[in-house]
Amino acid sequence: MTEREFLRIRDFLKSKYGIDMSHKKTIMEGRLENYVKGVGYNSYDSYMDALESDITRELEKRLVDILTTNHTYFMREPEHFDFFKGVVLPWIKKKEAADKELRIWCAASSTGEEAYTIAMIILDYFGLEKEAWDTQILATDVSTAVLEQAIKGIYTQEQINPLPQAWKRRFFRKIPDEDCFIITDELKREVLYRKFNLMSAFPIKKKMHAIFLRNVLIYFDDNTKLSILKKIYDCLEPGGYLFLGKTETINRQVVPFKLVSPAVFRK
């Protein structure tokens, strides 16, 4: 991969998706080399020529799938889920006592572990009252591949090990002759998966009570990060909560969130 080819792919990703790979040439080349050769292109330029003229956008989707990092797991940063159950859900329950509508957005849902964890917490929290509430979670990601995996809802024994035994019994079914489990229809119904690019306008009709945007902003430059956070702020309910990754911060002089717990912010 020449420097010029690297810059071409870098600039494409940054302009379309906000993803900044300026210092990741080695990673980019390592992930793309076998794929580009495997689909029959003799250079990265010829590959990008084909990608940019592909009206189906299948090559573009595949590029995003290959170069986006989707590392996640059940109960990641568990103190966030404790805060969600102990503070956020009681606030929503009181605020929405009349309408009984809960609006949660997982804005980088990856392979589904985060969204399904939130759904299990909600089902646990509301118990027999759940039938009276609309609690479906919106879960979005820019990668088609991870969304397809999330919708299938199939996980290994090792992946579900961090979950409480009661949840594993209630929400997962063993797949015969495999070391895998599939989530139940009850849990699947709680999450609505959609493909979405955070660089796009946010088509949010009703403001969200809580947004999970954990370990995503680290892939954007400062200007893109600020633009996304402003849109996130605008689509939150007054008093709504934003969850970020533990290493991520907000310039609260520019976007007026209040820090209420480690990596948890309130509008």
N, C-alpha and C positions, 0 to 999 in steps of 0.2 A: 504494500500500500504506500503510494507516494504521499508526500506532504499535501500536494494539491488535491489528491483524491480524498485524503482524510478530511481536509477542510471542506470539501464539497458535501460530504456526508454529514459532518458536524453542523454545517450551516443549515442543511435541510432539516435535520432534527430540531435544531434550535428555533428556526422560523415557524415550523409547523406544530411542534409539540412543546417547545420551551425547554426541552432536555438539553443540558449543557455538558458535552463530552470533551471540552477543550483540552483537558489534561489526561485524556483516556484513550490515546491512540492505540496503545498496546492492547487494551481490553477490546476496543472496537475491532481491531484486526484479528485478534484471537477468536472472537465470536463469529466473524463474518467470513473468514478465509475459506473454510471447508464448504460452507453453504454456497457462496458465490461460485466456486469452482464446480460444485455439485450440480448446480442448475444450468451450467454450461456457458458461463461468461468468462472471457479471458482477461478481463480487467475490471476494476471497480468502476471505472468510468463507463464502460459498456453496460455494466449492471445498473448504474444510476440513470443512464440514458433510457434503458428499458423501463425502469421504475417510474420515471417522471412522465413517460408517455403511455403508461398502463392505465387505461380508463376503468378497469375493474378495481384498481387500487389493491389488488391482492399482494403484489410485491411490496408495496408500502406497509401493509398490515404485517407482513412477515418480517420486514426490517424492524419494525417497532417491537414485535414479539421477541426477536433475537437480542436486541440491544437494551431493552428495559429490564431492570433487576426486579425480581418478584420474590424476595425472601420474606416469608412470614410464617407464623405458626400459631396454633391455638394458645390462648391465654398469654400472648406476648404483652409485656409490661402490665402484669395483673393488677397493680395498684390503680390503673386507669379504670379497669372494670369494677373494682371496689367503689371507686368514686362515682362512677356512672350509676351503680345500683343504690348506693347510699345517699347520694346528693342529687344527681340529675333526675332520676326517675321520680322521686318524691316531689320535686319541683314541678315536673311536667304533669304528674297526676293531679296536683292541686290546681295548677294553671288551667288545665284542660278538663276540669271536672264536668263541664257542661257538654262540650263537643266530643270528648273522649277520642281525641285524635293525637297520635304521637308521630312526630316527623324526625327521623334520623337518617343521616346520609353518611355512608362510608365512601369517601371520595377517591380512594385508591384501593379498591377491595381485593386486588390480586386473586389468589386462588380460593378465596371465600372464608378462610378461617376467622378473620375478624368479624365479618358480618354475621356469620352463624353463631359466634360466641355472644355477640350482642343480642341476637334473637333468643338464644337460650336463657340469657339473663332476664330478658323481658318476659318470656313465658313463665319463668320461675317467679318473678316479682309479682306479676298480676294474678297468677293462679286462676281461681274460678272466675275472677272478674274479667279475664282476658276476652271472653266472648263479646263483651260490651264495647271493646276498644278496637280502633283501627291502628294497628301497630306495625304495618309493613315497613321494612327498611329499604331505602334506595341504596344500591351498591353499584359503583361505577369503576371502570378502569379503561385505560387507553389500549390495552392489549387484548386482542380477540382470543388468543390462546388461553390466557389465564381465566377469562370469563367463561369459556366453554368448560374448563376444568371445574370452576366453582359451581356452575349450574349442574354438572353431573353429581357433585357432592360425594365423591369417593375418596376416602383417606385410609392410610395404612394404620395398623395397630400402633406403630411408633408415633405417628402424627397425633392420634387422639389420646395418647397416654397422659398428657397434662390435664385432661378434663376430669371433673368429679365423676365418680362411679355412677351416681344417680343420673347424670346427663348422658353418659355412655349407654346406659340401659334404656333410657327413654327415647333418645334422639338418633341412635345409630343401630343399624342392622348388619350382621355379619354376612358377607357375600360367600356363598358356599364354595369350598375348595380354594379359597384365596385368603391371603393375609390382609384383607381389606374390608372396610365397612362403608356402607352408604347411609347418608342421612335420611331420616324419615320424611314423608310427604308433609307432615305437620310442620316440620322445621323449614322445609323448602318453601312452603307458602308464605313464610314470614319475610322472605328476601326477594326483592325485584332487581335483577341484574340488567345493566345497560352499558353499552360502550359509550365513553365520554372522554373528550380531550379537555383538560383544565384550561387550555388556552382559548377555548371557545366561550361565547357568551353563556351564562348560566341560565338555562330555561326553567327556573324554579318558580312555580306558580304560588306556592305558599311557603312562608319562611320556615326554616328548620329550627327545631329545638336543640339539636346537637349535631355536630359534624366531626367525623374522625378523618383526619388528614395526616396520619402518622408516618414518619420516615419517608416523606415524598419531597418536601421542599428542598432537601439537600441536593436534589438533582437539577435545581434551577439556579440561574444567576440572580443577583440581588433585585434587579428591576422586574424580572418575571415573577419572582417570589412576592414582591410587594403588590404587583398587579393582581395576583391570585388571592392574596390575603384580603385585599380591599373588596373583591367580589364575594369572598367567603363572609366577610363582615356584613356586607349588605344583604345577604340572603339568610342571615340568622335572625331569629326572633330577638327582641330586646330581652336581655338576660340569658340568651342562649349560650351554649358551651362549645368550645373548639378544643379538640384533643390533637396535639402534635407529638412527634417523636421526642425522646428524651434529649437528643442533641440539637434540637431545632429551637430557634428563638424568633421573637417578633419584635420589630422596632415599634414600641407602643407609643412613641411620639408621633408616628405617622398613621398607624392603624390602632385606634384607641381601645384595645382589649385590656382587660384587667387580669393579671395573673392570680389564680385562685388556688392552684396546687401545682406541683412540678409538671410542666408541659401541658397544663390545663388552663385555658383562658376563657373569660366570660365577656360577652358584649355588654 
